[in-house]
C-alpha cells in the first residue's frame, strides 16, 4: 500500500508542476481591437547600424582627402628620386641636362622644406676602388654645390660615394658604364 500511495503522490506532484508551468508560460492572445492600435516594427538590418553621428560623413571625407594627399606626396617623392644625373667618363662636371634636373630638384626641395636629400655618387668599374670612391665623392659634391648655389641649405644635403660598388647595370660594356656613372638622390626627413 505504501508503494501505491507513494506512486499516487508522485503522479500528483508531476501533474501539478506541469499544470503550473503550462499556465505561467501561456502566450497572451491579442484581441482584434488591440491589434489595430499596434504598428509593426521594422526589422533591424545592417544598414540601420550606420552611425547617426552628423559629423561622420565630414570625417570620412576628410580622411579620404588625407589619404589622397599622402598618395600624391608619395608620387612626388618617387618622381624626385627616379631622376638621376649622369657624368662623362672620369669627369665630375655637371652636364647642361644635369643642371636642368637639379634645378627641378631644388624647386621641389624649396616647396617641401621638411625634406632633406642624400646624394649618392657612383662610378663605372674602370679604375681602382680608391680612385672610384674619390670620383664618386666629387660627383656627389658637384650636385650638392649646385643645389646650394640655387638656395638649398647645406644642412639639408648629405653626400656619400659608393664608387663602383653599386652598379645600376652589371654588364661590362660602354652602355652599362654610362649608366653607372651617375648621382642618385634619396629624400629623408
Buried (B, 14 or more C-beta within 10 A) or exposed (E): EEEEEEEEEEEEEEEEEEEEEEEEEEEEEEEEEEEEEEEEEEEEEEEEEEEEEEEEEEEEEEEEEEEEEEEEEEEBBEEBBEBBBBBEEEEBEBEEEBBEBBEEBBEBBEEBEEBBBBBBBBBBBBBEEEBBBBBBBBBBBBBBBBBBEBEBEEEBBBBBBBBBEEBBEEEEEEEBBBBBBBBBBBBEE
